[in-house]
Amino acid sequence: MSKGRIKIGIFAYSLLAMGAIGLNSVLSDMADYFHVSDTTIALIASIPCIVIIVVTLFLGKVLEHISQKRVGIFGALCFLVGGLLPLVLDNLILIFICRAVTGIGIAISQVFMASLNAEFFEEEERPPVQGLASAAQTAGMIIMCLCSGFLATISWRACFLVHLVGLLGLLAMIFCIPDRKPAKKQPEEHKEKSHLNIRTFGWFLLMFFIFLIILIYANNLSFLLVEKGIGTAADTGLALSVYAFGGLLTGLIYGKIDRFLGTWKLPLSMFLLAAMFFITTLAQSMPVIYIGGFIGGVGLSLFFPQIILYTGLSVEPAVIPVAVSLLTCFQNLGQILCPYAINPLATMLSNESNVQQIKMYIGMAAFLILAVILLFYSVRRTRRERAV
């Protein structure tokens, strides 16, 4: 099977990786329909993240016994079945269960973005393929957010049709990925022992806090637009798509940005994310919301590759896969806890009419604090690099 065909398969399967937030544009409509709070309905996004953590921790062991192709097919089926069943369900608990099943497929897709690349390509071939997978992840987010926003004009149920993108992942696994038996590890592979260190856990905590805060935007944008009276669920879907598009464009030119900005990308990304929250909070029209979202997408796309790089550099080569897997777990843990940490705080600090705006101000303040901390870190790191 040609490597070009495998690249197509990796691209198509990576489209599923951001499925956890594909329905965020319709959260306010679902909350009204089921008569529940925004904290409760946020489980639509949180439950897949819980499942992602569990699946990520055990998937490595599974892949020692079952081929990636078969696991990938199972993941795509989970994405499709769990994603489409709510079309005919009217019970919120059953919908939550379906979201857990969908989370299995999302978790496998996130892991396979890197594992398929490592399985079928040599080391020097991997960077562009990884870039392709990351671009596909962002493209999948754009497709699902945009489509769910427009489908919301029909009904909140129709939004679950965005999971039909799972058909592309299923076909990709069936027709584009070879079925290789798992390679048996040699005994000497288990002898080398390395350990995570305090720097690694520092990056874990940073990833946790970033996604604890950034999910304020995705989880609450639809509620904010309703509170301010300037947008609908369809507008939310478009805004989240613009947000993802900013990240997509930045990812495509990330190599050039990396050479130009160096270590300053981390604090700059925090300032851009703070700017997104500031603009979104003050916006009185959808075009301004779109501008804020685009800026935030650029900021997140500057941050994400950098923290993966620094996490890998903080440990010995043998531990990099474990470190990156745990980094993904902390990312999803932040996403899970966001509504339960932020919503009570915002309720305490606000009156009933401006709770969503207060959430955005909390996000802005948190990113400004992180920007200052990471600015000092970048200054120290730059001085160390110049001294070498």
C-alpha positions as CSV (number, residue, x, y, z in Angstrom):
1,M,0.0,0.0,0.0
2,S,1.4,3.4,-1.0
3,K,2.4,6.0,1.6
4,G,0.3,8.6,-0.1
5,R,-2.8,6.4,0.5
6,I,-1.8,6.0,4.1
7,K,-1.5,9.8,4.5
8,I,-5.0,10.2,3.2
9,G,-6.1,7.6,5.8
10,I,-4.4,9.5,8.6
11,F,-5.9,12.8,7.5
12,A,-9.4,11.3,7.3
13,Y,-9.2,9.6,10.6
14,S,-7.8,12.7,12.3
15,L,-11.0,14.6,11.4
16,L,-12.6,12.9,14.4
17,A,-10.1,14.1,17.0
18,M,-12.0,17.2,18.1
19,G,-15.5,15.6,18.2
20,A,-15.9,16.4,21.9
21,I,-16.8,20.0,21.2
22,G,-18.6,19.5,18.0
23,L,-21.9,20.2,19.7
24,N,-21.0,23.2,21.8
25,S,-22.9,25.6,19.6
26,V,-26.2,24.0,20.6
27,L,-25.7,23.6,24.3
28,S,-28.0,26.5,25.2
29,D,-30.8,25.1,23.1
30,M,-30.4,21.7,24.8
31,A,-30.4,23.3,28.2
32,D,-33.7,25.0,27.5
33,Y,-35.3,21.8,26.0
34,F,-34.3,19.6,29.0
35,H,-34.8,22.4,31.6
36,V,-31.3,21.9,33.1
37,S,-28.5,24.3,34.1
38,D,-25.6,25.2,31.8
39,T,-23.3,23.2,34.2
40,T,-25.4,20.1,33.7
41,I,-25.6,20.4,29.9
42,A,-21.8,21.0,29.8
43,L,-21.5,17.2,30.4
44,I,-22.2,16.9,26.6
45,A,-18.7,18.1,26.1
46,S,-17.2,16.8,29.4
47,I,-18.2,13.1,29.3
48,P,-16.2,12.4,26.1
49,C,-13.2,14.0,27.8
50,I,-13.5,11.7,30.8
51,V,-13.6,8.7,28.5
52,I,-10.6,10.0,26.6
53,I,-8.5,10.0,29.8
54,V,-9.4,6.4,30.6
55,V,-9.0,5.1,27.0
56,T,-5.7,6.9,26.5
57,L,-4.2,5.3,29.6
58,F,-5.1,1.7,28.5
59,L,-5.0,2.0,24.7
60,G,-1.2,1.2,24.6
61,K,-1.8,-2.2,26.1
62,V,-4.6,-2.9,23.8
63,L,-2.4,-2.1,20.7
64,E,0.1,-4.7,21.9
65,H,-2.4,-7.4,21.1
66,I,-4.7,-6.0,18.4
67,S,-3.7,-4.3,15.2
68,Q,-4.2,-0.5,14.8
69,K,-6.5,-1.1,11.8
70,R,-9.0,-3.1,13.8
71,V,-8.9,-0.8,16.8
72,G,-9.3,2.1,14.4
73,I,-12.4,0.6,12.8
74,F,-13.8,0.0,16.3
75,G,-13.2,3.6,17.2
76,A,-14.9,4.9,14.1
77,L,-17.9,2.7,14.7
78,C,-18.1,4.1,18.3
79,F,-17.9,7.6,17.0
80,L,-20.8,6.9,14.5
81,V,-23.1,4.9,16.8
82,G,-22.6,7.1,19.9
83,G,-22.9,10.2,17.8
84,L,-26.0,9.4,15.8
85,L,-28.2,7.6,18.3
86,P,-29.3,10.8,20.1
87,L,-31.2,11.7,16.9
88,V,-33.9,9.3,18.2
89,L,-33.5,9.7,22.0
90,D,-35.4,12.0,24.3
91,N,-33.7,11.1,27.5
92,L,-30.7,13.1,28.7
93,I,-29.1,10.3,30.6
94,L,-29.2,8.1,27.5
95,I,-27.6,10.9,25.5
96,F,-24.9,11.2,28.1
97,I,-24.2,7.4,27.7
98,C,-24.0,7.9,23.9
99,R,-21.5,10.7,24.4
100,A,-19.3,8.3,26.4
101,V,-19.4,5.8,23.5
102,T,-18.5,8.7,21.2
103,G,-15.6,9.5,23.5
104,I,-14.1,6.1,22.8
105,G,-13.8,6.9,19.1
106,I,-12.4,10.4,19.8
107,A,-9.8,9.0,22.1
108,I,-8.6,6.4,19.6
109,S,-8.5,9.1,16.9
110,Q,-6.4,11.4,19.1
111,V,-3.9,8.7,19.9
112,F,-3.8,7.4,16.3
113,M,-2.7,10.9,15.0
114,A,0.7,10.1,16.3
115,S,0.8,6.3,16.4
116,L,-0.2,5.7,12.8
117,N,2.5,8.2,11.8
118,A,5.1,6.3,13.9
119,E,4.0,2.9,12.6
120,F,4.2,3.6,8.8
121,F,6.7,6.4,8.4
122,E,10.4,6.8,9.1
123,E,11.6,9.4,11.5
124,E,12.6,12.0,8.9
125,E,9.2,11.6,7.2
126,R,7.1,12.1,10.3
127,P,7.0,15.9,10.9
128,P,5.0,16.8,7.7
129,V,2.7,13.9,8.3
130,Q,2.1,15.1,11.9
131,G,1.4,18.5,10.5
132,L,-1.1,17.0,8.1
133,A,-2.8,15.2,11.0
134,S,-3.0,18.4,13.1
135,A,-4.4,20.3,10.2
136,A,-7.1,17.6,9.8
137,Q,-7.9,17.8,13.5
138,T,-8.6,21.6,13.2
139,A,-10.4,21.1,9.9
140,G,-12.7,18.5,11.6
141,M,-13.5,21.1,14.3
142,I,-14.3,23.7,11.7
143,I,-16.6,21.2,9.8
144,M,-18.4,20.0,12.9
145,C,-18.8,23.4,14.6
146,L,-20.0,25.1,11.4
147,C,-22.4,22.3,10.4
148,S,-23.8,22.0,14.0
149,G,-24.5,25.7,14.1
150,F,-26.5,25.6,10.9
151,L,-28.2,22.3,11.8
152,A,-29.3,24.0,15.0
153,T,-31.7,26.2,13.0
154,I,-33.6,22.9,12.3
155,S,-33.4,21.5,15.8
156,W,-30.9,20.5,18.4
157,R,-31.3,16.9,17.4
158,A,-30.2,17.6,13.9
159,C,-26.8,18.8,15.2
160,F,-25.9,15.2,16.0
161,L,-25.7,14.6,12.2
162,V,-22.2,16.1,12.3
163,H,-21.0,12.7,13.5
164,L,-21.5,11.4,9.9
165,V,-17.9,12.6,9.5
166,G,-17.1,9.4,11.2
167,L,-17.9,7.6,7.9
168,L,-14.7,9.2,6.5
169,G,-12.7,7.8,9.4
170,L,-14.3,4.3,9.0
171,L,-13.7,4.2,5.2
172,A,-10.1,5.5,5.8
173,M,-9.4,2.6,8.2
174,I,-10.9,0.0,5.9
175,F,-9.3,1.1,2.6
176,C,-6.2,3.2,3.4
177,I,-4.5,1.6,6.4
178,P,-2.7,-1.7,6.2
179,D,-3.6,-4.4,8.7
180,R,-0.3,-5.1,10.5
181,K,0.0,-7.5,13.4
182,P,1.3,-5.8,16.6
183,A,5.1,-6.2,16.9
184,K,6.2,-8.2,19.9
185,K,8.5,-6.3,22.2
186,Q,11.9,-7.8,23.0
187,P,12.8,-8.4,26.6
188,E,15.6,-5.8,26.5
189,E,13.0,-3.1,25.7
190,H,11.7,-3.3,29.2
191,K,15.1,-2.9,30.9
192,E,15.6,0.8,30.3
193,K,14.0,2.8,33.1
194,S,13.4,6.5,33.0
195,H,11.3,8.8,35.1
196,L,9.2,11.9,34.8
197,N,10.6,15.0,36.7
198,I,9.3,18.2,38.2
199,R,9.6,20.1,35.0
200,T,7.5,17.5,33.2
201,F,4.8,17.9,35.9
202,G,5.0,21.6,35.5
203,W,4.0,21.3,31.8
204,F,1.2,18.9,32.8
205,L,-0.2,21.5,35.2
206,L,0.1,24.3,32.6
207,M,-1.8,22.2,30.1
208,F,-4.4,21.5,32.7
209,F,-4.9,25.2,33.6
210,I,-4.9,26.3,29.9
211,F,-7.8,23.9,29.0
212,L,-9.6,24.6,32.3
213,I,-9.7,28.2,31.2
214,I,-10.0,27.9,27.4
215,L,-13.1,25.8,27.6
216,I,-14.9,28.8,29.2
217,Y,-15.1,30.1,25.6
218,A,-16.3,27.0,23.8
219,N,-18.7,25.9,26.6
220,N,-20.3,29.3,27.2
221,L,-20.2,31.2,23.9
222,S,-23.7,30.2,22.9
223,F,-25.1,31.3,26.3
224,L,-23.2,34.6,26.1
225,L,-24.7,35.4,22.7
226,V,-28.1,34.8,24.0
227,E,-27.4,36.8,27.2
228,K,-26.2,39.8,25.1
229,G,-29.0,39.3,22.4
230,I,-26.6,39.4,19.5
231,G,-26.5,35.8,18.1
232,T,-28.1,32.4,17.7
233,A,-26.8,28.8,17.8
234,A,-25.9,29.1,14.1
235,D,-23.9,32.2,14.9
236,T,-22.1,30.3,17.6
237,G,-21.2,27.5,15.2
238,L,-19.7,30.0,12.8
239,A,-17.8,31.8,15.5
240,L,-16.3,28.5,16.7
241,S,-15.4,27.7,13.1
242,V,-13.6,31.1,12.7
243,Y,-11.8,30.3,16.0
244,A,-10.6,27.0,14.6
245,F,-9.8,28.5,11.2
246,G,-7.4,30.9,13.0
247,G,-5.6,27.9,14.4
248,L,-5.6,26.1,11.1
249,L,-3.9,29.0,9.3
250,T,-1.3,29.4,12.1
251,G,-0.6,25.7,12.0
252,L,0.1,25.8,8.3
253,I,2.8,28.5,8.8
254,Y,4.0,27.4,12.3
255,G,7.5,26.5,11.1
256,K,8.2,30.1,9.9
257,I,6.6,31.5,13.1
258,D,8.7,29.2,15.2
259,R,12.0,30.5,13.7
260,F,10.9,34.1,14.1
261,L,9.5,34.1,17.6
262,G,11.5,31.4,19.4
263,T,10.7,31.1,23.1
264,W,8.4,34.1,23.0
265,K,5.5,32.1,21.5
266,L,4.3,30.9,25.0
267,P,3.7,34.4,26.5
268,L,2.4,35.8,23.2
269,S,-0.2,32.9,23.0
270,M,-1.4,33.8,26.5
271,F,-1.8,37.5,25.6
272,L,-3.7,36.6,22.4
273,L,-6.1,34.3,24.3
274,A,-6.7,37.0,26.9
275,A,-7.5,39.4,24.0
276,M,-10.0,36.9,22.7
277,F,-11.9,36.9,26.0
278,F,-11.7,40.7,26.3
279,I,-13.0,41.3,22.8
280,T,-15.7,38.7,23.2
281,T,-16.9,40.2,26.4
282,L,-17.2,43.7,25.0
283,A,-18.6,42.8,21.6
284,Q,-21.9,44.1,20.6
285,S,-22.1,42.4,17.1
286,M,-21.2,39.1,15.6
287,P,-18.3,40.4,13.3
288,V,-16.5,41.5,16.5
289,I,-17.1,38.1,18.0
290,Y,-15.6,36.5,14.9
291,I,-12.5,38.8,15.2
292,G,-12.0,37.7,18.8
293,G,-12.4,34.1,18.0
294,F,-9.8,34.3,15.2
295,I,-7.3,35.9,17.5
296,G,-7.9,33.2,20.1
297,G,-7.4,30.4,17.5
298,V,-4.1,31.9,16.6
299,G,-3.1,32.0,20.2
300,L,-4.0,28.4,21.0
301,S,-2.3,27.2,17.8
302,L,0.9,28.9,19.0
303,F,0.7,27.3,22.4
304,F,-0.1,23.7,21.6
305,P,2.9,22.6,19.6
306,Q,5.2,24.4,22.0
307,I,4.0,22.6,25.1
308,I,4.3,19.2,23.4
309,L,7.9,20.1,22.4
310,Y,8.9,21.3,25.9
311,T,7.3,18.2,27.5
312,G,9.3,15.9,25.2
313,L,12.5,17.9,26.0
314,S,12.0,17.6,29.7
315,V,12.4,13.7,29.7
316,E,14.6,11.1,28.2
317,P,13.6,9.8,24.8
318,A,12.3,6.5,26.1
319,V,9.7,8.3,28.2
320,I,8.4,10.7,25.6
321,P,5.4,8.6,24.6
322,V,4.3,8.2,28.2
323,A,4.8,11.9,28.9
324,V,2.8,13.0,25.9
325,S,0.0,10.6,26.8
326,L,-0.2,12.0,30.3
327,L,-0.1,15.5,28.9
328,T,-3.2,14.6,26.9
329,C,-4.9,13.3,30.0
330,F,-4.2,16.5,31.9
331,Q,-5.6,18.4,28.9
332,N,-8.9,16.5,29.0
333,L,-9.0,16.7,32.8
334,G,-9.0,20.5,32.5
335,Q,-11.8,20.3,30.0
336,I,-13.9,18.1,32.3
337,L,-13.5,20.3,35.4
338,C,-14.0,23.6,33.6
339,P,-17.8,24.0,34.2
340,Y,-17.5,22.8,37.8
341,A,-14.7,25.2,38.7
342,I,-15.8,28.2,36.7
343,N,-19.6,28.3,36.8
344,P,-19.9,28.4,40.7
345,L,-17.2,31.1,40.8
346,A,-18.9,33.2,38.1
347,T,-22.3,32.8,39.8
348,M,-20.8,34.0,43.1
349,L,-19.2,37.1,41.4
350,S,-22.2,38.1,39.2
351,N,-25.8,39.1,39.3
352,E,-28.3,37.0,37.4
353,S,-28.1,39.1,34.2
354,N,-24.4,39.1,33.5
355,V,-23.1,35.6,34.6
356,Q,-21.8,34.7,31.1
357,Q,-19.8,38.0,30.8
358,I,-18.3,37.3,34.2
359,K,-17.1,33.9,33.0
360,M,-15.3,35.6,30.1
361,Y,-13.7,38.2,32.4
362,I,-12.4,35.3,34.6
363,G,-10.8,33.8,31.4
364,M,-9.2,37.1,30.5
365,A,-7.8,37.6,33.9
366,A,-6.4,34.1,34.2
367,F,-4.7,34.3,30.8
368,L,-3.1,37.7,31.6
369,I,-1.7,36.2,34.8
370,L,-0.3,33.2,32.8
371,A,1.1,35.6,30.2
372,V,3.1,37.4,32.9
373,I,4.4,34.2,34.4
374,L,5.4,32.7,31.0
375,L,7.0,36.0,30.0
376,F,9.4,35.7,32.9
377,Y,10.0,32.0,32.0
378,S,10.8,33.0,28.4
379,V,13.3,35.7,29.5
380,R,15.1,33.1,31.7
381,R,15.1,30.5,29.0
382,T,16.4,32.9,26.4
383,R,19.2,34.0,28.7
384,R,20.2,30.3,29.3
385,E,20.2,29.6,25.6
386,R,22.4,32.6,24.8
387,A,24.8,31.7,27.6
388,V,25.4,28.2,26.2
